[in-house]
Each structure stands twice: as structure tokens, then as C-alpha cells.
Amino acid sequence: MEMIRKREQVIDNKITIQMPEEFKEKEVDVIIMPVRRKKREFKSLDLISIKTKGMKLNRDELHSR
């Protein structure tokens, strides 16, 4: 069984899907699921950095709390 998953934009309450030439089936199931966009404070989490140079980790002290 071959499956195609694509994300398409709804335009005027319609979705148009172009099937690949090699897809030979003539009857398919269509499942529509909305995409929920997450609202994040940061554009990218890669922008966050922590400078750890010179920091000492005392595991016994950490676990005693």
C-alpha cells in the first residue's frame, strides 16, 4: 500500500491535490486534520545559550535539596 502525506493550504474552502504520475490507484481515502500552530515566545530555541565555563557542579549538593 502506498501512502502520500502532504500539507496543503485551504483556499476559498477548497483543497486541490495533484497526484504523482506513478500513483496508479483510482480510489483513495481522504483524512482532513487541522494543523495547530504553536505560539512560541522565541523565534528559535537555538537563540538561547547558557555560558557554563567556570561553573562547578556538585552533584551531592544538588541532590540534597
Residue pairs with C-beta under 8 A, 6 or more apart in sequence:
2 23
2 25
4 19
4 20
4 23
6 17
7 35
8 15
8 16
8 17
9 15
15 32
42 48
